Amino acid sequence: MDETATAEDLLNAVGPAFSKLRRTSLLEVENPISAKDLSRTLVLNLVLEHTTGQDKEVTVGAIAELLAVDPSVASRMVSDNIKAGYLIRAASQQDGRRTVLQLSPAGVELMERFRRHQREAFEYITADWSEGDRLEFARLMLKYVDSLAQLRDRTTR
């Protein structure tokens, strides 16, 4: 987008820009993440996000709901992560009849590597930006992501 873009042009370009974001995260930076592991991080990130804190657990059904996919699709995605050694199934501490998901040590290591990769990609992409622009973009991106919860709440009412 050029500097003369109208507000309408900018807002119309946001959707396609988001589509490009995931694809560009495969940029060749140090210790790149394979395409297969990149797709696995979708599930791993949700497990990590929804199990952080006391008494928080996540099931395959919750993964399906969070990804807005059919339970059978979520089950295949989870099974792939288990076979790769990134996830483990465990008995729920709240309800022993339920099976919950946890990151394995290899899953924790992959997510740490993925976070470093994301930061390196961000720094590479924004290398010619001013420090102020970088930080402002990061702040606004985080604000946007935090606002997603409001959208989810609105659609489940």
C-alpha positions in Angstrom: 0.0 0.0 0.0 1.2 3.4 -0.8 1.0 6.5 1.4 -2.0 7.9 -0.6 -4.2 4.9 0.1 -7.6 5.8 1.4 -9.1 4.5 4.7 -11.3 2.2 2.6 -8.3 0.9 0.6 -6.4 0.1 3.8 -9.4 -1.6 5.5 -10.1 -3.7 2.4 -6.4 -4.8 2.3 -6.4 -6.1 5.9 -8.0 -9.5 5.1 -5.5 -10.4 2.3 -2.7 -9.2 4.5 -3.6 -11.6 7.2 -3.7 -14.4 4.7 -0.1 -13.6 3.8 1.1 -13.5 7.4 1.0 -17.3 8.0 2.7 -18.1 4.7 5.6 -15.6 5.4 6.4 -17.2 8.7 8.3 -19.9 6.8 11.0 -17.3 5.9 14.5 -18.6 5.9 15.8 -17.4 9.2 18.1 -19.3 11.5 16.7 -22.7 12.6 13.6 -22.6 10.3 10.5 -24.5 11.2 9.4 -27.1 8.7 6.0 -26.7 7.0 4.7 -29.8 8.8 5.8 -28.6 12.2 4.4 -25.1 11.5 1.0 -26.7 11.0 1.5 -28.7 14.2 2.1 -25.5 16.1 -1.6 -24.5 15.6 -2.6 -27.3 18.0 0.4 -27.0 20.3 -0.2 -23.3 20.7 -3.8 -23.9 21.7 -2.9 -26.6 24.2 -0.2 -24.3 25.7 -2.5 -21.3 25.8 -5.4 -23.2 27.4 -3.5 -25.2 29.9 -1.5 -22.4 31.4 -2.6 -21.8 35.0 -3.9 -24.0 37.8 -6.6 -26.6 37.0 -6.7 -25.7 33.3 -7.2 -28.7 30.9 -7.8 -29.1 27.2 -9.4 -32.0 25.3 -9.6 -32.9 21.7 -13.2 -31.6 21.6 -11.9 -28.2 22.9 -9.3 -28.1 20.2 -12.0 -28.8 17.6 -14.1 -25.9 19.0 -11.1 -23.5 19.2 -10.0 -24.3 15.6 -13.6 -24.3 14.4 -13.1 -27.7 12.7 -14.9 -31.0 12.8 -14.0 -33.2 15.8 -12.6 -35.9 13.5 -10.2 -33.3 11.9 -9.1 -32.1 15.4 -8.6 -35.8 16.4 -6.3 -36.4 13.4 -4.4 -33.2 14.1 -3.9 -34.2 17.7 -2.9 -37.8 16.8 -0.3 -36.4 14.4 1.2 -34.3 17.2 1.2 -37.3 19.5 2.9 -39.5 16.9 5.5 -36.7 16.4 6.2 -36.8 20.1 4.9 -33.2 20.8 1.7 -34.1 22.7 0.8 -36.6 25.3 -2.7 -37.8 26.5 -3.2 -37.8 30.2 -6.1 -38.5 32.6 -7.9 -35.4 33.7 -7.1 -34.4 37.3 -10.7 -33.0 37.5 -12.5 -36.0 36.0 -10.6 -39.2 35.7 -13.0 -40.4 32.9 -11.8 -37.6 30.6 -8.5 -37.6 28.6 -6.7 -34.3 28.3 -3.8 -33.1 26.3 -0.4 -31.9 27.5 2.8 -30.8 25.8 5.6 -33.3 26.0 9.1 -32.0 26.6 9.7 -32.2 22.8 6.5 -30.1 22.3 7.7 -27.5 24.8 11.1 -27.3 23.0 9.3 -27.0 19.6 7.2 -24.1 20.9 10.2 -22.4 22.3 12.0 -22.7 19.0 8.8 -21.6 17.2 8.6 -18.4 19.3 12.3 -17.6 18.6 11.6 -18.2 14.9 8.6 -15.9 15.0 10.6 -13.2 16.6 13.5 -13.6 14.2 11.0 -13.4 11.3 9.4 -10.2 12.8 12.8 -8.6 13.2 13.9 -9.6 9.7 10.7 -8.3 8.1 10.7 -5.0 10.1 14.5 -4.5 9.9 14.2 -1.2 8.1 11.4 0.2 10.3 12.0 2.6 13.1 12.0 1.2 16.6 8.9 3.2 17.3 7.0 1.7 14.4 8.1 -1.8 15.3 6.9 -1.4 18.9 3.7 0.3 17.9 2.9 -2.4 15.4 3.6 -5.1 18.0 1.4 -3.2 20.5 -1.5 -2.9 18.0 -1.2 -6.5 16.9 -1.4 -7.7 20.5 -4.4 -5.4 21.1 -6.1 -6.8 18.0 -5.5 -10.4 19.2 -6.9 -9.6 22.6 -10.0 -8.2 21.0 -10.6 -11.5 19.2 -12.0 -12.8 22.5 -14.8 -10.2 22.3 -15.7 -11.4 18.8 -15.8 -15.1 20.0 -18.0 -14.1 23.0 -20.4 -12.3 20.7 -20.7 -15.3 18.3 -21.4 -17.8 21.1 -24.3 -15.8 22.7 
